Amino acid sequence: MKFTTKSPAQTEAVGAALGRIVPPGTVIAYRGGLGAGKTAFTRGLARGLGCTETVTSPTYTIVNEYISGRLPLFHFDMYRLASADDLFDIGWEDYLDRGGVCAVEWSENVAEAMEQAVVVTIRRLDEDSRCITLEGGDFLENLSL
């Protein structure tokens, strides 16, 4: 499934649409470079889940938790992790067991742990425009903007 967005608000809208249908226990593996729009997409995802907290990048904290929605959202940044072993050291399995949604930026760094993930690839086309591709997960057929 592919979308082209022309603003951060439109990128958030795609994330919100996903948040409205994502089932418990879903892992979302983001792919995209710096400034691609991963955190904007996550703001929308959180909104779609009904989270009321302010969503920020977890760059320095590794994981931010948003628990006010219909499902908890755990927003990870794996930029500073060297391998999936590091991910398990920070309690990855505990997050999976909580039945929320795990959104993982820089998922490439922990690819071994992302085998069953829904993959969201965000590619920057220009300053404001993005190409967003969603792959995996049967529930995506119910996605509508």
Summary of the structure (lengths in Angstrom):
residues: 145
radius of gyration: 13.8
end to end distance: 12.2
largest distance: 38.7
contacts: 451
relative contact order: 0.26
helix: 34%
strand: 25%
